[in-house]
């Protein structure tokens, strides 16, 4: 099938390995000091690896490629976890159970997430500052559990998220919207974008904004 897939320019690649780390599906690996696309069917074509490349060696192309195989990717990720267990030996399984991720979809970055993804149908939407999970220890179980999570930083992305959020809310049966922001001023852009999107969508949806302090407390 003809589809969008990444292409790596070996001459530009400096071998830093950032793209391989960013590719959670395992499509990219380091071979002889250079990044390589190891399997077409592991590449979802969403490009999480693009922003991490410091030399611009990665680009999108449309070519004949095997279809993205979700089951194969999940199996590969499972094998990696088994072969690289968390520290703790006999306590590993207990530790993993206590720290299970509540992220229910991928990607989660605002600029990468597709507006018509099937997981948005009937979803409770969490719009979170990308540093909130580092500031608040219970981010997963208290806010992310049972929700579709979108993260972003208006200052770093230097963009207005309201247009994309409006499309997500208009085109999908969103049940509720929760915004988790930091107390810092730049996070105000995240809350404002959500408010603008809700107004522009013309829908009446339950929503709330939660503000976190930089020392990890819920302020409101």
N, C-alpha and C positions, 0 to 999 in steps of 0.2 A: 504494500500500500504506500501511497505518497503521503507523507506527513511531515510536520515540523519537528526537527531534531537538532541537537547541538553539533557543532563542528569545532575542532580544536586545531589551531595553527601551531604546529610543533616549533616552528622557528621563533614565534613570539613567546612560547611557554618558557618560564624561568625555573620551573620545577618546584615551586613553593608548596604545592599540594593543597592550597586553599579550596580549590574547586572540588577535589576528591572528598575533603571533609564536609563541604556544603552539600554534596550529593548524597542524601540519606538513602536513596534507592540503590546505591552501589554501582551506578552505571559508569562512573569514572574511577580509574585507578592510576597509580603511578608505575610506569614501566621504563626502566633505564633512565630514571630521573626526569621523565616527561609525562605529562598528563595524557591519558588515552581513554577514549570511549570504548569500554570493554564489551558492552552488550547493548544493541539498539533497543531490545525489548525492556530494558531497565530504565531507559530515558523517557520521562513523561512529557518532555518538550516544554515544561513550564519555566525552566531557566533559573532555578535557585542558585546555580553555580556562576551565572553571568556577573552579578554584582561583586563577587568575591575575587575575581581575577584581576590582579594589579596591572597586567600587561595588555589586556584586551585581546587575549588569545582565543577567547570563546565567542562564537556567534551562532545564530540560528540559520539553518538551511532547510529547504524542503526537498526531500529526496525519497527514493524507495527505501523503506525501512520496515522492520518487523513491528507489529502493533505493540503498544505498551502493555505489558503483562503484569497486572496487579498481583495476581496470585504468586507468580514467580518472584516478584520483588519482596512480598511479605515473607515468603519462605526463606529467601536469602537473608533478610534482616533477622529472622528468627534464628537461623544458623549462626549468624555473627554474634548474637547475644549469648548463645549457648557456648560458643568457643571463647568468648571474652566475658566471663562472669564478673559481676561487681565484687570488690574486695569484701572479705568476711567469711569465705569458705562455707561452713555449715550454716551460717546465718544469712547467706546470700538470698535465698528464696524469701525469707521473712522480710529482709530489707527491701527487696524489690516490691513485695506486696504492699509495704507501707508507703512506698514512694511511686506508686503507679501513676503514669501520666494520664491526664484527663483531656488531652488534645485529641479531638475526634476526627480531624481532617488535615490534609496537607495539600497545598501550602497554606500558611496562615498569615503571611505578610500581605498587608493591604494592597501594595502595588502589584503583587503576583496573583492574587486570588481571582478566579473567574466569577463574573457577576451572576451567571446562570447555573452555577454548580448545583447538582441534585441535592446535596446535603443542606442547602438553604431552605428547601421546602418544609414548612412547618417548624423551622428552627427557632430556638431562643438564641438571640445574637449577643455575643460579648465583643465589644470594641475596646481594646486595651492598649495602653501605652506599652511599648515594647520593653521598657525597663521595669514595669510594675511587678513582673514575676520575680525579679531579683530583689526588689524592695520588700515584698510581702510574702512571707514564708508559706502561707496557706492559699496561695493563688489558685492552685489546681482544684483542690477539693471544695473551696468556698465559692469560687467564682466560675471556673471553667467547666466543672462537672455538669454534664447534660446540655452544654451550650456549644454553638459553633463559634470558635474564637478567631477574631481578626486583630492583628497587632500592627501598630504603626507609630511613627514619630514625625510629626509635622515639621520639626526643625531639621531633622536629618534628611527626610525625603523632600523637603522644600516644595510641598504641593498642598492643594486643597482637596481633602478626601471627600468632600460633600457630594460631588457629582457621582462618584462611584458608589458611595453608600446609598444615594438616592435610587440608583438603578437596582441595587441589591434589594432594597425595601419594596420598590415598586413591582419588580418582576418576580418576587417570591412571597410565599405566605409566611412572613416573619411573625412570630408570636409575641416577642418582647425584645427590648433592646436595653442592655446594661453597658454603661461606659465606665471603665476603671482608668483613672488618670492619676498622675502624680501631682503634688502640690506646686511644682515649678511652673512658671508662667507659660513656657512653650507648650505645655500639655493642654492649655486652654483651647488651642486650635483643634484638638481632637474632639473635645466636648462640643465646640461650636459647629464643627462639621457634622456631627451626629444630629444636633438640633436642626440645622439647616436641611439635612436629608429627610428627617421626619416630617418637617413642614412641607417640603417640596413634594414628598411622596403622596400627600393628600390622605394618608391613612391615619387612623387613630389606634396607636399601639402603645401598650404600657412601657414606660421607660424610666430609667433612673441613672444618676451619675454618682459614682463613688470616688472620693478623693483620698489618696494615700499620702502620708508624710514620707519624707526621705529616710526616716528611721523606722519605717515599716508599720505605722499605725493607720487605722481607718479614721479619717478626719470627719467625714460626713457621709 
